[in-house]
């Protein structure tokens, strides 16, 4: 165990404070930094140096603006401030006495570069958002050579719980977790024996896991990996007879194709809806039709986009006591409002886009930093299209604050065209300030 004590180590009296522990549990590092300075005399410059964060960024966080959600940065802060892992949702750190009483887990091959990576890396990624998302400790089900009918259900439950990481972490952090789950289930299908029914259930789980890994790859900028995983997911879902997951795999592919070929994106999105059987869950129908609406909006098809949004809304109103798959649990009225606003923004109809986006985002929690920054980018674009550049600048600045430190390439990509629109009107003070902020970031 290292005896080095960094100059930013928090005294026990500060760590034992209720407000400090509450801030740690919520990953509210701005409050932690502020209390470290006021209660322990630790300057922001020292925190910046030890945590490898720009000094002005530390001050911004301490004033309540922005979040830290990257696993690597969370772990670095924990080590610099000597925050025990249990207080922040991590396993014990190497400098903690309890960390050395544990047996290190076996090693496994990393799927991308062939280097050995400790299985502990995956549990650390999982624990990074454990407290923030109320995830209990997770353990992959043990199996022998013969897999019983209960294994797919247990794996699907685990997949559902791990999915909650996507609420607070970007794909750059979650991709190794989700890819590891997919690869281990793939090995289970290859190396064990099971009944035909269990085999189909395992294929359905594999399709679900491949979609989650593909989404994380897409979010992290690994577009080739994402497309490959979506294709694998579609094949597995078709073989399993799971029409809902097959349709969702096509919807993911359509979303990705839109950036290269709008016609192909619309065609694939239409196929995703057609793939659904008559007994598809209401939320699944709502999700796939709102994605079809988005494809039509990107292609400039206003009438078709509005028709698909209406179909999605009708499906949502039909949601009753029927069981919905966990992978569609986030599809609700707020999600549909946001997609509606995104579509009207893309169709350059700001008078229809702004009210619905404003209403949906008013109660949208900042803890979902990546998603909220993305949605704010469409609101900012809608205001810019309407010629309200000060309002556009305000929402762009908020989006920039939220996406700082998030391991996702998409928020900044989405904000780039908005910033270009604003750059044509630099005379407004608010616009000049946000352009300066974007340059600094």
Buried (B, 14 or more C-beta within 10 A) or exposed (E): EEEEEBEBBBEEEBBEEEEBBEBBBBBBBBBBBBBBBEBBEBBBEBBBBBBEBEBEBBBBBBEEBBBBBBBBBBBBBBBBBBBBBBBBBBBBBEBBEEBEEEEEEEEBEBBEEEEEBEBBBBBBBBBBBBBBBEBEEBEBBEBEEEBBEEBBEBBBEBBBBBBBBBBBBBBBBBBBBBBBBBBBBBEBBEEBEBEEEBBBBBBBBBBBBBBBBBBBBBBBBBBEBBBBBBBBBBBBBBBBEBBBBBBBBBBBBBBBBBEEEBEBBBBBBBBBBEBBEEEBBBBBBBBBBBBBBBBBBBBEBBEBBBBBBEBBBEBBEEBEEEEBBBBBEBBEEBBBBBBBBBBBBBBEBBEBBBBBBBEBBEEBEBBBBBBBBBBBBBBBBBBBBBEBBBBBBBBBBBBBBBBBBBBBBBBBEBBEEBBEBBEEBEEBEBBBEBBEBBEEE
